[in-house]
Amino acid sequence: MELINLNGLRRRSMVEWLEWAYQRELPKEGGGADTGVAPGPAGYGNAFGSVTKYGELLAHVQEDRVNRYGLVPLGQDEGPPHPLAVAIGKAVDGLADMDIVRDEDWQPCGDNGPLDLGVHHADVTARAWDLVKRRPLLSLVITHAVLGTRPPCPDVVFKARPVHKNGRPAWFRKTTIAQEGLVGEKHHREIEVDGYNPRARRPYADAYQKTELVPDPAADIAARIERELWGVALFAVGDAVCAAVDGFIDLWATDCPAFDDGGVVLPAVTIVTAPAVNA
């Protein structure tokens, strides 16, 4: 366990510690006149540098001058980052080595009761998790620490309606077709076709309708997943810092909720150390 002088530091929530580290302290790494980064927004010499540059140029620009924390260093030399901030940065980096585990009965809106997605449950939740996987947990935590924001927790509002085609409810039916394989063998395959009989102007007897969810709730569910993972990650980072820095537990305000706007951290999603991968 590392001994760090914590005198003069006040008790904070993990959200506040991350913002302190990534906005005030870690940008000091690599700062100074020899960096070629001018102080202030004109030279993007602060923690928001890459965000400011994107806002002005509307494009991601490869930064040659970022420090090891992925932050644009300060243009002026303010000394090294506080050792506690370095420990927090190392704990956040550890999120890259963690996996996400969720319970089988996990509900994306568990704070409001089970979300009834009907027959769409598997498809919608799978697409929501695919959206979440596009952003690493490490990036999620650092982004909100730098910007001083919280992941949104939107209400998931939708309604089920029949699938429409050309402005009218669509009908479907299944039929079997014969196919010939590469070496001449025959096999049959079931396909879905139009279930409306245009001559009779009514659906076939074996036709059925399908429903769709409007609007598509996948994006809102993904946002709630990210918010939940963010909250769980805060505690993982806090535990890692406590294990590394003697006395930090007294400065971590664990009684302060991660979500200060009514959101909750659901216990059904956890992050665990990723298993080693054999080469």
VMD Tcl script that draws the C-alpha trace (Angstrom):
set ca {
  {0.00 0.00 0.00}
  {1.35 3.40 -1.02}
  {1.87 6.14 1.56}
  {0.72 9.49 0.14}
  {0.45 12.80 1.95}
  {-3.29 13.46 1.97}
  {-3.15 16.59 4.10}
  {-5.32 19.41 2.83}
  {-7.62 17.14 0.81}
  {-11.28 17.17 1.71}
  {-13.72 14.29 1.67}
  {-15.33 13.82 -1.74}
  {-17.57 11.43 -3.64}
  {-15.90 9.28 -6.29}
  {-17.49 11.45 -8.99}
  {-15.78 14.50 -7.50}
  {-12.45 12.70 -7.11}
  {-12.48 11.69 -10.77}
  {-13.29 15.22 -11.88}
  {-10.53 16.60 -9.63}
  {-8.02 14.13 -11.06}
  {-8.90 14.46 -14.75}
  {-9.71 18.16 -14.87}
  {-7.17 19.67 -12.47}
  {-4.31 17.29 -11.75}
  {-3.59 14.80 -14.52}
  {-3.38 17.49 -17.25}
  {-0.26 18.70 -15.39}
  {1.56 15.61 -16.66}
  {3.76 16.79 -19.52}
  {2.87 20.44 -19.04}
  {5.32 23.30 -19.45}
  {6.89 25.57 -22.01}
  {8.72 22.74 -23.75}
  {5.50 20.96 -24.77}
  {4.71 23.33 -27.61}
  {1.16 23.65 -26.28}
  {0.11 27.21 -25.61}
  {-1.93 27.86 -22.47}
  {-5.65 28.46 -22.74}
  {-8.27 27.49 -25.33}
  {-6.32 28.89 -28.27}
  {-3.71 26.17 -27.87}
  {-6.15 23.63 -26.41}
  {-3.82 23.39 -23.41}
  {-6.22 21.97 -20.86}
  {-8.17 18.82 -20.10}
  {-10.88 19.93 -22.51}
  {-8.44 20.54 -25.34}
  {-9.43 17.67 -27.59}
  {-13.13 18.37 -26.98}
  {-12.63 22.08 -27.80}
  {-10.73 21.22 -30.95}
  {-13.49 18.88 -32.09}
  {-16.06 21.63 -31.48}
  {-14.13 24.09 -33.63}
  {-13.10 21.77 -36.44}
  {-16.03 19.32 -36.33}
  {-13.59 16.49 -36.81}
  {-11.41 14.26 -34.68}
  {-7.80 15.35 -35.04}
  {-4.86 13.15 -34.13}
  {-3.15 14.79 -31.18}
  {0.63 14.52 -31.05}
  {0.71 16.24 -27.68}
  {-1.28 14.19 -25.22}
  {0.08 12.80 -22.02}
  {-0.10 9.20 -20.87}
  {-3.62 9.76 -19.53}
  {-4.88 10.79 -22.97}
  {-5.25 14.43 -21.88}
  {-3.84 17.51 -23.54}
  {-1.23 18.81 -21.07}
  {-1.32 22.28 -19.61}
  {0.64 24.90 -21.48}
  {2.21 26.14 -18.28}
  {4.33 24.15 -15.84}
  {2.37 23.68 -12.62}
  {4.49 20.84 -11.33}
  {3.63 17.14 -11.35}
  {0.12 15.82 -10.68}
  {-0.81 15.06 -7.11}
  {0.21 11.47 -6.27}
  {-3.39 10.66 -5.33}
  {-4.55 11.75 -8.78}
  {-1.92 9.46 -10.30}
  {-3.26 6.60 -8.18}
  {-6.80 7.39 -9.34}
  {-5.64 7.41 -12.97}
  {-3.99 4.03 -12.49}
  {-7.17 2.63 -10.94}
  {-9.22 3.90 -13.88}
  {-6.74 2.32 -16.30}
  {-7.46 -0.97 -14.54}
  {-11.00 -0.89 -15.93}
  {-9.53 -1.94 -19.27}
  {-8.76 -5.34 -17.73}
  {-12.28 -5.96 -16.48}
  {-15.26 -7.80 -17.95}
  {-18.95 -7.04 -17.60}
  {-21.15 -9.70 -16.05}
  {-24.94 -9.51 -15.82}
  {-27.50 -11.72 -14.15}
  {-29.85 -13.79 -16.27}
  {-32.86 -11.94 -14.81}
  {-31.33 -8.50 -15.42}
  {-33.89 -5.84 -16.26}
  {-32.89 -2.64 -18.09}
  {-35.47 -0.61 -16.17}
  {-35.40 -2.48 -12.89}
  {-36.00 0.70 -10.90}
  {-39.44 0.99 -12.53}
  {-40.30 -2.69 -12.56}
  {-39.79 -5.23 -15.35}
  {-39.85 -3.78 -18.84}
  {-42.34 -5.65 -21.00}
  {-40.76 -5.95 -24.42}
  {-42.80 -9.00 -25.29}
  {-41.45 -11.05 -28.16}
  {-38.94 -8.27 -28.86}
  {-37.07 -8.66 -25.56}
  {-34.14 -10.74 -26.83}
  {-33.65 -8.68 -29.99}
  {-33.92 -5.25 -28.37}
  {-31.68 -6.01 -25.39}
  {-29.09 -7.65 -27.65}
  {-28.96 -4.56 -29.87}
  {-28.76 -2.32 -26.79}
  {-25.76 -4.25 -25.46}
  {-24.14 -4.07 -28.90}
  {-24.39 -0.28 -28.70}
  {-22.85 -0.29 -25.23}
  {-19.92 -2.45 -26.32}
  {-18.88 0.16 -28.87}
  {-17.55 2.33 -26.05}
  {-15.08 0.76 -23.60}
  {-15.84 1.15 -19.91}
  {-12.55 3.02 -19.49}
  {-13.60 5.61 -22.09}
  {-17.04 6.01 -20.48}
  {-15.56 6.89 -17.09}
  {-12.86 9.23 -18.41}
  {-15.22 11.09 -20.76}
  {-17.64 12.01 -17.98}
  {-14.79 12.84 -15.59}
  {-13.27 15.28 -18.10}
  {-16.59 16.86 -19.07}
  {-18.02 16.87 -15.55}
  {-21.18 15.17 -16.74}
  {-23.26 12.16 -15.80}
  {-24.58 9.49 -18.18}
  {-28.27 10.11 -18.89}
  {-30.97 7.86 -17.51}
  {-33.85 8.31 -19.97}
  {-37.31 6.93 -19.51}
  {-37.93 4.07 -21.92}
  {-41.23 4.95 -23.58}
  {-42.58 3.05 -26.55}
  {-45.67 1.35 -27.87}
  {-46.19 -1.81 -29.87}
  {-47.97 -1.50 -33.17}
  {-48.48 -3.77 -36.18}
  {-45.71 -3.66 -38.77}
  {-46.84 -1.47 -41.66}
  {-46.12 -1.73 -45.36}
  {-47.06 1.05 -47.77}
  {-48.94 2.77 -44.98}
  {-51.10 -0.25 -44.12}
  {-50.71 -3.11 -41.61}
  {-48.63 -5.85 -43.19}
  {-49.45 -9.55 -43.27}
  {-47.01 -12.42 -43.45}
  {-47.15 -16.16 -43.99}
  {-44.66 -18.99 -44.15}
  {-44.08 -21.27 -47.09}
  {-41.61 -24.01 -47.91}
  {-39.37 -23.95 -50.96}
  {-37.20 -26.66 -52.46}
  {-33.55 -25.92 -53.10}
  {-30.81 -27.85 -54.82}
  {-27.39 -28.02 -53.20}
  {-23.95 -27.77 -54.76}
  {-23.77 -31.49 -55.53}
  {-27.37 -31.90 -56.62}
  {-28.93 -32.83 -53.30}
  {-32.36 -31.38 -52.60}
  {-33.52 -29.87 -49.36}
  {-36.39 -27.71 -48.20}
  {-36.29 -24.37 -46.46}
  {-39.04 -22.37 -44.82}
  {-39.25 -18.70 -45.77}
  {-41.52 -15.79 -44.90}
  {-43.54 -14.19 -47.71}
  {-46.28 -11.64 -48.17}
  {-49.42 -12.86 -46.43}
  {-51.91 -10.65 -48.20}
  {-53.96 -12.03 -51.07}
  {-54.36 -9.14 -53.56}
  {-56.99 -10.96 -55.63}
  {-59.26 -11.71 -52.69}
  {-58.29 -8.42 -51.06}
  {-57.83 -10.09 -47.72}
  {-55.08 -11.96 -45.87}
  {-54.54 -15.66 -46.52}
  {-56.09 -17.98 -44.00}
  {-52.70 -18.83 -42.49}
  {-51.43 -15.24 -42.51}
  {-50.29 -13.47 -39.38}
  {-49.21 -10.00 -38.31}
  {-46.05 -8.89 -36.57}
  {-45.51 -6.01 -34.18}
  {-42.77 -3.43 -33.89}
  {-41.83 -1.09 -31.04}
  {-42.14 2.63 -31.81}
  {-39.88 4.41 -31.17}
  {-37.15 1.79 -31.05}
  {-36.18 1.56 -27.34}
  {-32.71 0.07 -27.94}
  {-30.86 3.40 -27.72}
  {-32.58 4.46 -24.49}
  {-31.95 1.05 -22.95}
  {-28.29 1.30 -23.98}
  {-28.07 4.68 -22.24}
  {-29.47 3.17 -19.05}
  {-26.99 0.30 -19.26}
  {-24.12 2.76 -19.64}
  {-25.34 4.74 -16.65}
  {-25.52 1.60 -14.55}
  {-22.06 0.46 -15.63}
  {-20.68 3.93 -14.93}
  {-22.02 3.80 -11.38}
  {-20.61 0.32 -10.77}
  {-17.27 1.40 -12.26}
  {-17.03 4.30 -9.80}
  {-17.11 1.88 -6.89}
  {-14.60 -0.40 -8.61}
  {-12.22 2.54 -9.01}
  {-12.79 3.62 -5.42}
  {-12.06 0.13 -4.10}
  {-8.87 -0.02 -6.18}
  {-7.65 3.32 -4.82}
  {-8.46 2.25 -1.26}
  {-6.39 -0.88 -1.78}
  {-3.47 1.14 -3.14}
  {-3.45 4.28 -1.00}
  {-3.38 4.22 2.78}
  {-6.04 6.49 4.28}
  {-8.06 7.12 1.13}
  {-11.05 5.32 2.62}
  {-11.45 8.27 5.00}
  {-11.59 10.69 2.05}
  {-14.06 8.69 -0.03}
  {-17.62 9.79 0.66}
  {-19.26 6.47 -0.08}
  {-22.47 7.69 1.51}
  {-22.86 10.16 -1.38}
  {-24.92 8.53 -4.13}
  {-23.25 8.14 -7.48}
  {-26.40 9.48 -9.07}
  {-27.51 12.83 -7.68}
  {-30.55 13.24 -9.92}
  {-32.74 10.34 -8.88}
  {-31.01 7.51 -10.74}
  {-29.95 4.32 -9.05}
  {-27.20 1.76 -9.36}
  {-28.75 -1.62 -10.00}
  {-26.92 -4.59 -8.46}
  {-27.56 -6.99 -11.32}
  {-24.65 -5.71 -13.41}
  {-21.11 -6.12 -12.12}
  {-17.61 -5.86 -13.51}
  {-15.00 -8.46 -12.71}
  {-11.36 -8.98 -13.52}
  {-11.10 -10.39 -17.01}
  {-9.68 -13.92 -17.26}
  {-6.21 -14.29 -18.68}
  {-6.10 -15.12 -22.36}
  {-3.59 -17.74 -23.36}
  {-1.43 -16.76 -26.31}
}
mol new
graphics top color blue
foreach p $ca { graphics top sphere $p radius 0.5 }
foreach p [lrange $ca 0 end-1] q [lrange $ca 1 end] { graphics top cylinder $p $q radius 0.2 }
display resetview
